[in-house]
């Protein structure tokens, strides 16, 4: 009988200690990440003349509702697709991609490391400007709402967390342009 009472007390104490640890993992947070965006091309000719890599960044915030569930929103600047130096027949080409995204986030807590996956939507804007002998001269903007998803990991250091993640955006940029991807590192701060 004494062993059962001792086991019950230890079980309740461990549950309460676990609840306290989980409570520190929830709250409102904000962050900044910087990395590289990449857009590949399905046509080898386009791959030879366009540079689909650029510096990208995002400013985001979220609310981790439960230890394993959260929501996140932010502004993404995916950089520019420009001409490579050897494309002399085109005077100028620039495709800028950016947008606002909202995600649902699922976490797997391996204290102090969190692994996470996220899925949601991005309301994006693609702005293209070109001039020269191949394209002629034009300036066009396209707005769309598309799927976005990602995977990542973060190491929590008190209220701070260091984060690395991969995200993909199913933007409808063009027939020969693949969906842009972003690989980034950053930091978040949980306020409460």
C-alpha positions in Angstrom: 0.0 0.0 0.0 2.8 2.3 0.9 4.5 1.6 -2.5 1.3 2.5 -4.4 1.0 5.9 -2.5 4.7 6.7 -3.2 4.3 5.8 -6.9 1.2 8.0 -7.1 3.0 11.0 -5.4 5.9 10.6 -7.8 3.6 10.3 -10.8 1.7 13.5 -9.9 4.9 15.4 -9.2 6.4 14.4 -12.6 3.2 15.5 -14.4 3.3 18.8 -12.6 7.0 19.3 -13.4 6.3 18.3 -17.1 3.5 20.9 -17.3 5.8 23.6 -16.0 8.4 22.8 -18.6 5.9 22.8 -21.4 4.4 26.1 -20.3 7.8 27.8 -20.9 7.6 26.6 -24.5 4.4 28.5 -25.4 3.8 32.1 -26.0 4.0 35.0 -28.5 7.3 35.3 -30.4 8.9 37.5 -33.1 11.9 36.7 -35.3 14.1 37.6 -38.3 15.7 35.1 -40.6 18.2 35.6 -43.5 19.2 33.1 -46.1 19.2 32.2 -49.8 16.2 31.8 -52.2 16.5 29.7 -55.3 14.3 29.3 -58.3 15.3 26.6 -60.8 14.3 26.5 -64.4 12.9 23.5 -66.4 14.4 24.8 -69.6 18.2 24.5 -70.0 18.3 27.6 -72.1 16.7 29.6 -69.2 19.1 28.0 -66.8 22.0 29.3 -68.9 20.9 33.0 -69.0 19.1 33.5 -65.6 20.5 33.6 -62.1 17.8 32.1 -59.8 19.7 32.6 -56.6 19.6 35.6 -54.4 19.7 36.7 -50.7 16.3 36.5 -49.0 14.9 37.4 -45.7 11.7 37.2 -43.6 10.3 39.1 -40.6 7.8 37.0 -38.7 5.8 36.5 -35.6 3.7 33.8 -34.1 1.9 32.3 -31.2 2.8 28.9 -29.9 -0.6 27.9 -28.5 0.4 24.5 -27.1 3.8 22.8 -26.9 3.1 21.0 -30.1 0.9 23.5 -32.0 1.3 27.1 -33.2 0.5 29.7 -35.8 3.0 32.0 -37.6 2.7 34.9 -40.1 5.3 37.0 -41.7 6.7 39.1 -44.6 9.0 37.3 -47.1 11.3 38.9 -49.6 12.5 36.2 -51.9 15.0 38.3 -53.8 15.3 38.7 -57.5 15.8 36.5 -60.6 18.3 38.4 -62.8 20.4 37.8 -65.9 23.7 36.1 -65.7 26.7 38.1 -66.9 27.0 36.1 -70.2 23.4 37.0 -71.4 24.4 40.0 -73.5 21.5 39.8 -76.0 19.0 41.1 -73.3 19.7 44.5 -71.9 17.8 44.1 -68.6 15.6 41.5 -66.8 14.5 41.5 -63.2 11.8 39.4 -61.5 11.2 40.3 -57.8 9.2 38.0 -55.6 7.8 38.9 -52.1 4.7 38.3 -50.0 2.9 37.8 -46.8 2.4 34.2 -45.5 0.4 32.5 -42.7 1.2 29.0 -41.4 0.0 26.4 -39.0 3.0 24.9 -37.2 3.4 21.5 -35.6 6.3 21.1 -33.2 8.1 18.0 -31.9 9.8 18.9 -28.6 13.2 17.3 -27.9 14.2 19.8 -25.3 16.0 22.1 -25.8 15.6 21.4 -29.6 12.3 21.6 -31.5 11.7 20.1 -34.8 8.8 21.6 -36.8 6.8 21.4 -40.0 4.5 24.0 -41.2 2.0 24.6 -44.0 -0.1 27.5 -45.1 -0.6 30.1 -47.7 1.4 33.0 -49.2 -0.2 36.1 -50.8 2.6 37.0 -53.2 3.5 39.6 -55.7 5.8 39.0 -58.6 7.1 42.1 -60.4 8.9 41.6 -63.7 10.8 44.3 -65.7 12.6 43.6 -68.9 14.0 45.4 -71.9 16.2 44.4 -74.9 16.1 42.6 -78.2 14.7 39.3 -77.0 11.8 40.4 -74.7 11.1 43.9 -75.9 10.3 46.3 -73.1 7.7 45.5 -70.5 6.8 46.0 -66.8 4.2 43.7 -65.2 3.0 42.7 -61.8 1.2 39.5 -60.8 -0.6 38.9 -57.5 -1.6 35.4 -56.4 -2.3 33.3 -53.3 -0.5 30.0 -53.3 0.5 27.1 -51.0 3.6 27.4 -48.8 5.2 24.8 -46.6 8.4 24.1 -44.7 10.5 22.1 -42.2 13.0 23.2 -39.7 14.7 23.0 -36.3 15.4 25.4 -33.5 17.5 25.4 -30.4 15.9 27.3 -27.4 18.1 29.3 -25.1 15.7 30.8 -22.5 13.5 33.3 -24.3 15.7 33.2 -27.4 15.8 30.5 -30.1 18.2 29.9 -33.0 16.4 28.6 -36.0 17.3 26.9 -39.3 14.6 26.1 -41.9 13.7 25.2 -45.5 10.6 26.6 -47.1 9.0 26.2 -50.5 6.4 28.4 -52.1 4.2 27.1 -54.9 4.1 30.4 -56.8 2.8 30.5 -60.3 5.7 32.5 -61.7 5.7 31.0 -65.2 5.7 27.7 -67.1 9.5 27.2 -67.1 10.1 28.6 -63.6 10.0 26.2 -60.7 8.6 27.2 -57.3 11.0 29.3 -55.3 12.7 27.8 -52.2 14.3 29.5 -49.2 16.9 28.1 -46.9 17.5 30.4 -43.9 18.9 30.8 -40.4 17.6 33.3 -37.8 16.6 34.0 -34.3 13.3 34.4 -32.4 12.4 35.9 -29.1 9.4 34.7 -27.0 7.8 37.6 -25.1 5.4 35.7 -22.8 
